[in-house]
Amino acid sequence: DVQLQASGGGLVQPGGSLTLSCAASGFTFSSLPMTWLRQAPGKRLEWISGIDSGGTRPTYADSVKGRFTISRDNAKNTLYLHMSNLKPEDTAVYYCSKPPSRGKGTLVTVSS
């Protein structure tokens, strides 16, 4: 079974930073592109970043470009999302995804 477990969420002040991790299992992680999604309260699920299997070609939604960095460690079957200059509108549950699978999310709250 595909398992994706995001972690690292929490409460952070505006302008702060946070790094999320996603432990993957049940599939050949190193062979597949991965994505991060988020869902803010009362809003639709939003794609925010993706990365190819080799980790050399990241892509970002305009809403996070320049502030978030996606990366992966294929030896550890782990996906990362480093978030900086966080804004209140970044408050959401964050999920890692191997389309179409989506694991359990982690809540990020940006508030003073």
C-alpha positions in Angstrom: 0.0 0.0 0.0 1.1 3.5 -0.8 1.8 5.4 2.5 2.6 9.1 2.7 2.9 10.7 6.1 3.6 14.5 6.3 5.0 16.0 9.4 6.6 19.1 10.7 3.6 21.4 10.8 2.8 23.8 13.7 2.2 27.4 14.7 4.6 30.0 13.3 4.6 33.7 13.3 4.3 35.7 10.0 7.7 36.0 8.4 8.9 32.8 10.0 10.1 29.5 8.5 9.1 25.9 8.7 10.2 22.7 7.0 7.8 19.9 6.3 8.8 16.3 5.7 7.0 13.4 4.0 7.9 9.8 4.6 7.0 7.6 1.7 6.6 3.9 1.5 4.9 1.2 -0.5 6.2 2.2 -3.9 9.4 3.0 -5.7 9.9 6.6 -4.4 13.0 7.3 -6.4 11.3 6.6 -9.7 8.3 9.0 -9.4 7.6 12.7 -9.4 6.1 14.0 -6.2 4.0 17.0 -5.3 2.9 19.1 -2.3 -0.7 20.2 -2.0 -2.5 22.3 0.6 -6.0 23.0 1.6 -6.9 26.2 3.5 -10.0 26.4 5.7 -13.0 26.7 3.5 -11.0 26.5 0.3 -10.3 24.0 -2.5 -7.3 21.8 -2.5 -4.4 23.7 -4.1 -1.3 22.3 -5.9 1.7 24.3 -4.7 4.9 22.5 -5.8 6.2 19.5 -7.7 9.5 17.8 -8.3 10.8 15.2 -10.8 12.1 11.8 -9.7 15.7 13.0 -9.7 15.1 16.1 -7.7 16.5 18.5 -10.4 13.4 20.1 -11.7 11.2 21.8 -9.1 8.1 23.7 -10.0 6.0 26.1 -7.9 2.7 27.8 -7.9 2.9 31.6 -8.1 1.5 31.9 -4.6 4.6 30.3 -3.1 7.4 30.9 -5.7 10.4 32.5 -4.2 9.4 31.5 -0.6 9.0 27.7 -0.7 11.7 25.2 -1.7 10.8 21.6 -2.5 13.5 18.8 -2.3 13.8 15.1 -1.9 16.2 12.5 -0.5 15.7 9.4 -2.6 18.0 7.4 -0.3 15.6 8.1 2.6 12.4 8.0 0.7 11.6 11.4 2.0 10.1 14.6 0.4 10.7 18.0 1.9 9.1 21.5 1.7 11.1 24.3 3.2 8.8 27.3 3.7 10.1 30.8 4.5 8.6 34.3 4.8 5.4 32.6 5.8 2.1 34.6 5.6 -1.2 34.2 7.3 -2.7 33.1 4.0 -0.3 30.1 4.0 -2.3 28.6 6.9 -3.6 25.2 5.6 -3.3 21.5 5.9 -0.3 20.4 3.8 -0.2 17.1 2.0 2.4 15.3 0.0 1.1 13.4 -3.0 2.1 10.7 -5.5 -0.8 11.4 -7.8 -3.5 10.3 -7.4 -2.6 9.2 -3.9 -2.5 11.7 -1.1 -1.4 11.0 2.5 -2.3 12.4 5.8 -1.6 16.0 6.1 0.1 18.3 8.6 -1.4 21.6 9.8 0.5 24.8 9.4 -0.9 27.8 11.1 0.7 31.2 10.5 -0.4 33.7 13.1 1.0 36.2 15.5 
